[in-house]
Amino acid sequence: MPHLIVFATTMEAAHTLQKTDAKPISDCLYTSLYGHILITGMGPEQAQKTLDQHIADFDHILNFGIVGALKKELLPHTFYTISQVSCLTTDSTLNLQEEGLHLLTSSTPLHDPNERDRLAKRFDLIDMEGYQFAACAKKYGKKCQLIKIISDFCTEDTSEIIRSKLPNLSELIYKNIFSYL
């Protein structure tokens, strides 16, 4: 069975969809020369619901997406693999691989630098879907890799920063995605 490339949003996947000449199979699933691409929607509940509906036909879930950096020494526009992913609401952790960073998944964006600094004592990065991707893969006995690119540093203007940088980040994802396939 093939791999499934998973994105939370169409904006993250935009360059990959365009440059691989992806064709829609359904409203969220595409096929391309390089495999299937799934757009789950933003947020933990939507990510889990959509992946639950499509995961059966695939062995390997490969998620690309943007994240906020909790630690100031991490480099923006840099890809990081995830070794552990935790869920803020359940305080549970899943191990994915030996090397990489620790990702925290929250149901809302983080805009508070004080909270960012508090969370940085335990975690490296934060997103809104990673834990659900890993939990769903585990539930169905599938392999899961999370590869994240830093978009921001969780400040008051995070949403504006993400909106302005997303086209460039989408292009960077496309240019680097094939080194992970």
Contacts in CASP RR format, 6 or more apart in sequence:
PFRMAT RR
TARGET T0000
AUTHOR 0000-0000-0000
METHOD contacts of the structure
MODEL  1
MPHLIVFATTMEAAHTLQKTDAKPISDCLYTSLYGHILITGMGPEQAQKT
LDQHIADFDHILNFGIVGALKKELLPHTFYTISQVSCLTTDSTLNLQEEG
LHLLTSSTPLHDPNERDRLAKRFDLIDMEGYQFAACAKKYGKKCQLIKII
SDFCTEDTSEIIRSKLPNLSELIYKNIFSYL
1 57 0 8 1.000
1 58 0 8 1.000
1 59 0 8 1.000
2 35 0 8 1.000
2 36 0 8 1.000
2 57 0 8 1.000
2 58 0 8 1.000
2 59 0 8 1.000
2 60 0 8 1.000
3 35 0 8 1.000
3 36 0 8 1.000
3 58 0 8 1.000
3 59 0 8 1.000
3 60 0 8 1.000
3 61 0 8 1.000
3 62 0 8 1.000
3 181 0 8 1.000
4 35 0 8 1.000
4 36 0 8 1.000
4 37 0 8 1.000
4 38 0 8 1.000
4 54 0 8 1.000
4 55 0 8 1.000
4 57 0 8 1.000
4 58 0 8 1.000
4 60 0 8 1.000
4 61 0 8 1.000
4 62 0 8 1.000
5 16 0 8 1.000
5 34 0 8 1.000
5 35 0 8 1.000
5 36 0 8 1.000
5 37 0 8 1.000
5 38 0 8 1.000
5 62 0 8 1.000
5 63 0 8 1.000
5 64 0 8 1.000
5 177 0 8 1.000
6 37 0 8 1.000
6 38 0 8 1.000
6 40 0 8 1.000
6 51 0 8 1.000
6 61 0 8 1.000
6 62 0 8 1.000
6 63 0 8 1.000
6 64 0 8 1.000
6 133 0 8 1.000
7 13 0 8 1.000
7 16 0 8 1.000
7 37 0 8 1.000
7 38 0 8 1.000
7 39 0 8 1.000
7 40 0 8 1.000
7 63 0 8 1.000
7 64 0 8 1.000
7 65 0 8 1.000
8 39 0 8 1.000
8 40 0 8 1.000
8 41 0 8 1.000
8 42 0 8 1.000
8 43 0 8 1.000
8 47 0 8 1.000
8 65 0 8 1.000
8 127 0 8 1.000
8 128 0 8 1.000
8 129 0 8 1.000
9 39 0 8 1.000
9 41 0 8 1.000
9 42 0 8 1.000
10 17 0 8 1.000
10 39 0 8 1.000
11 166 0 8 1.000
11 167 0 8 1.000
11 170 0 8 1.000
12 64 0 8 1.000
12 65 0 8 1.000
12 66 0 8 1.000
12 166 0 8 1.000
12 169 0 8 1.000
12 170 0 8 1.000
12 173 0 8 1.000
13 37 0 8 1.000
13 39 0 8 1.000
13 64 0 8 1.000
13 170 0 8 1.000
13 173 0 8 1.000
14 167 0 8 1.000
14 170 0 8 1.000
15 170 0 8 1.000
15 171 0 8 1.000
15 173 0 8 1.000
15 174 0 8 1.000
15 175 0 8 1.000
16 22 0 8 1.000
16 32 0 8 1.000
16 37 0 8 1.000
16 64 0 8 1.000
16 170 0 8 1.000
16 173 0 8 1.000
16 174 0 8 1.000
16 177 0 8 1.000
17 30 0 8 1.000
17 32 0 8 1.000
17 37 0 8 1.000
19 174 0 8 1.000
20 32 0 8 1.000
20 33 0 8 1.000
20 34 0 8 1.000
20 37 0 8 1.000
20 174 0 8 1.000
21 32 0 8 1.000
21 33 0 8 1.000
22 30 0 8 1.000
22 31 0 8 1.000
22 32 0 8 1.000
22 37 0 8 1.000
23 30 0 8 1.000
23 31 0 8 1.000
23 32 0 8 1.000
24 30 0 8 1.000
25 31 0 8 1.000
25 36 0 8 1.000
28 38 0 8 1.000
28 39 0 8 1.000
28 40 0 8 1.000
28 41 0 8 1.000
28 50 0 8 1.000
28 54 0 8 1.000
29 36 0 8 1.000
29 37 0 8 1.000
29 38 0 8 1.000
29 39 0 8 1.000
29 54 0 8 1.000
30 36 0 8 1.000
30 37 0 8 1.000
30 38 0 8 1.000
30 39 0 8 1.000
31 37 0 8 1.000
34 177 0 8 1.000
34 178 0 8 1.000
34 181 0 8 1.000
36 58 0 8 1.000
38 50 0 8 1.000
38 51 0 8 1.000
38 54 0 8 1.000
39 50 0 8 1.000
40 46 0 8 1.000
40 47 0 8 1.000
40 49 0 8 1.000
40 50 0 8 1.000
40 51 0 8 1.000
40 129 0 8 1.000
40 133 0 8 1.000
41 47 0 8 1.000
41 50 0 8 1.000
41 129 0 8 1.000
42 128 0 8 1.000
42 129 0 8 1.000
43 107 0 8 1.000
43 128 0 8 1.000
43 129 0 8 1.000
43 132 0 8 1.000
44 87 0 8 1.000
44 89 0 8 1.000
44 105 0 8 1.000
44 107 0 8 1.000
44 128 0 8 1.000
44 129 0 8 1.000
44 131 0 8 1.000
44 132 0 8 1.000
45 107 0 8 1.000
45 132 0 8 1.000
47 128 0 8 1.000
47 129 0 8 1.000
47 130 0 8 1.000
47 132 0 8 1.000
47 133 0 8 1.000
48 132 0 8 1.000
48 135 0 8 1.000
48 136 0 8 1.000
51 61 0 8 1.000
51 132 0 8 1.000
51 133 0 8 1.000
51 136 0 8 1.000
52 136 0 8 1.000
55 61 0 8 1.000
55 136 0 8 1.000
55 137 0 8 1.000
55 140 0 8 1.000
55 142 0 8 1.000
56 140 0 8 1.000
58 142 0 8 1.000
59 142 0 8 1.000
59 143 0 8 1.000
60 142 0 8 1.000
60 143 0 8 1.000
60 144 0 8 1.000
60 145 0 8 1.000
61 133 0 8 1.000
61 136 0 8 1.000
61 137 0 8 1.000
61 142 0 8 1.000
61 143 0 8 1.000
61 144 0 8 1.000
61 145 0 8 1.000
62 144 0 8 1.000
62 145 0 8 1.000
62 147 0 8 1.000
62 180 0 8 1.000
62 181 0 8 1.000
63 129 0 8 1.000
63 130 0 8 1.000
63 133 0 8 1.000
63 144 0 8 1.000
63 145 0 8 1.000
63 146 0 8 1.000
63 147 0 8 1.000
64 147 0 8 1.000
64 148 0 8 1.000
64 149 0 8 1.000
64 173 0 8 1.000
64 177 0 8 1.000
64 180 0 8 1.000
65 127 0 8 1.000
65 147 0 8 1.000
65 148 0 8 1.000
65 149 0 8 1.000
65 173 0 8 1.000
66 127 0 8 1.000
66 148 0 8 1.000
66 149 0 8 1.000
66 150 0 8 1.000
66 151 0 8 1.000
66 162 0 8 1.000
66 166 0 8 1.000
66 169 0 8 1.000
67 80 0 8 1.000
67 103 0 8 1.000
67 125 0 8 1.000
67 126 0 8 1.000
67 127 0 8 1.000
67 148 0 8 1.000
67 149 0 8 1.000
67 150 0 8 1.000
67 151 0 8 1.000
68 110 0 8 1.000
68 125 0 8 1.000
68 126 0 8 1.000
68 127 0 8 1.000
68 150 0 8 1.000
68 151 0 8 1.000
68 152 0 8 1.000
68 153 0 8 1.000
68 154 0 8 1.000
68 158 0 8 1.000
69 76 0 8 1.000
69 124 0 8 1.000
69 125 0 8 1.000
69 150 0 8 1.000
69 152 0 8 1.000
69 153 0 8 1.000
69 154 0 8 1.000
70 104 0 8 1.000
70 116 0 8 1.000
70 117 0 8 1.000
70 119 0 8 1.000
70 120 0 8 1.000
70 123 0 8 1.000
70 124 0 8 1.000
70 125 0 8 1.000
70 126 0 8 1.000
70 154 0 8 1.000
71 120 0 8 1.000
71 124 0 8 1.000
72 153 0 8 1.000
74 80 0 8 1.000
74 101 0 8 1.000
74 124 0 8 1.000
74 125 0 8 1.000
74 150 0 8 1.000
75 150 0 8 1.000
76 150 0 8 1.000
76 151 0 8 1.000
76 152 0 8 1.000
76 153 0 8 1.000
77 149 0 8 1.000
77 150 0 8 1.000
77 165 0 8 1.000
77 168 0 8 1.000
77 169 0 8 1.000
77 172 0 8 1.000
78 149 0 8 1.000
78 150 0 8 1.000
79 147 0 8 1.000
79 148 0 8 1.000
79 149 0 8 1.000
79 172 0 8 1.000
79 176 0 8 1.000
80 100 0 8 1.000
80 101 0 8 1.000
80 124 0 8 1.000
80 125 0 8 1.000
80 147 0 8 1.000
80 148 0 8 1.000
80 149 0 8 1.000
80 150 0 8 1.000
81 97 0 8 1.000
81 99 0 8 1.000
81 100 0 8 1.000
81 101 0 8 1.000
81 145 0 8 1.000
81 146 0 8 1.000
81 147 0 8 1.000
82 96 0 8 1.000
82 97 0 8 1.000
82 100 0 8 1.000
82 101 0 8 1.000
82 102 0 8 1.000
82 103 0 8 1.000
82 125 0 8 1.000
82 130 0 8 1.000
82 145 0 8 1.000
82 146 0 8 1.000
82 147 0 8 1.000
82 148 0 8 1.000
83 95 0 8 1.000
83 96 0 8 1.000
83 97 0 8 1.000
83 98 0 8 1.000
83 99 0 8 1.000
83 100 0 8 1.000
83 101 0 8 1.000
83 102 0 8 1.000
84 93 0 8 1.000
84 94 0 8 1.000
84 95 0 8 1.000
84 96 0 8 1.000
84 102 0 8 1.000
84 103 0 8 1.000
85 93 0 8 1.000
85 94 0 8 1.000
85 96 0 8 1.000
85 102 0 8 1.000
85 103 0 8 1.000
85 104 0 8 1.000
85 105 0 8 1.000
85 130 0 8 1.000
85 131 0 8 1.000
85 134 0 8 1.000
85 146 0 8 1.000
86 92 0 8 1.000
86 93 0 8 1.000
86 94 0 8 1.000
86 102 0 8 1.000
86 103 0 8 1.000
86 104 0 8 1.000
86 105 0 8 1.000
86 122 0 8 1.000
86 123 0 8 1.000
86 131 0 8 1.000
87 93 0 8 1.000
87 104 0 8 1.000
87 105 0 8 1.000
87 131 0 8 1.000
87 135 0 8 1.000
88 104 0 8 1.000
88 105 0 8 1.000
88 106 0 8 1.000
88 107 0 8 1.000
89 106 0 8 1.000
89 107 0 8 1.000
94 131 0 8 1.000
94 134 0 8 1.000
94 135 0 8 1.000
94 138 0 8 1.000
96 134 0 8 1.000
96 144 0 8 1.000
96 145 0 8 1.000
96 146 0 8 1.000
97 145 0 8 1.000
101 124 0 8 1.000
101 125 0 8 1.000
101 148 0 8 1.000
102 122 0 8 1.000
102 123 0 8 1.000
102 124 0 8 1.000
102 125 0 8 1.000
103 123 0 8 1.000
103 124 0 8 1.000
103 125 0 8 1.000
103 126 0 8 1.000
103 127 0 8 1.000
103 130 0 8 1.000
103 131 0 8 1.000
103 146 0 8 1.000
103 148 0 8 1.000
104 119 0 8 1.000
104 122 0 8 1.000
104 123 0 8 1.000
104 125 0 8 1.000
104 126 0 8 1.000
104 127 0 8 1.000
105 126 0 8 1.000
105 127 0 8 1.000
105 128 0 8 1.000
105 129 0 8 1.000
105 130 0 8 1.000
105 131 0 8 1.000
105 132 0 8 1.000
106 126 0 8 1.000
106 127 0 8 1.000
106 128 0 8 1.000
107 128 0 8 1.000
108 128 0 8 1.000
109 128 0 8 1.000
109 158 0 8 1.000
109 159 0 8 1.000
110 116 0 8 1.000
110 119 0 8 1.000
110 126 0 8 1.000
110 154 0 8 1.000
110 158 0 8 1.000
111 154 0 8 1.000
111 155 0 8 1.000
111 156 0 8 1.000
111 158 0 8 1.000
111 159 0 8 1.000
112 154 0 8 1.000
112 156 0 8 1.000
113 153 0 8 1.000
113 154 0 8 1.000
113 155 0 8 1.000
113 156 0 8 1.000
115 154 0 8 1.000
116 126 0 8 1.000
116 153 0 8 1.000
116 154 0 8 1.000
116 155 0 8 1.000
119 126 0 8 1.000
125 148 0 8 1.000
125 150 0 8 1.000
126 154 0 8 1.000
127 148 0 8 1.000
130 146 0 8 1.000
133 144 0 8 1.000
133 146 0 8 1.000
134 144 0 8 1.000
134 146 0 8 1.000
136 142 0 8 1.000
137 143 0 8 1.000
137 144 0 8 1.000
138 144 0 8 1.000
145 180 0 8 1.000
147 180 0 8 1.000
149 169 0 8 1.000
149 172 0 8 1.000
149 173 0 8 1.000
151 161 0 8 1.000
151 162 0 8 1.000
151 165 0 8 1.000
151 166 0 8 1.000
151 169 0 8 1.000
152 158 0 8 1.000
152 161 0 8 1.000
152 162 0 8 1.000
152 165 0 8 1.000
155 161 0 8 1.000
END
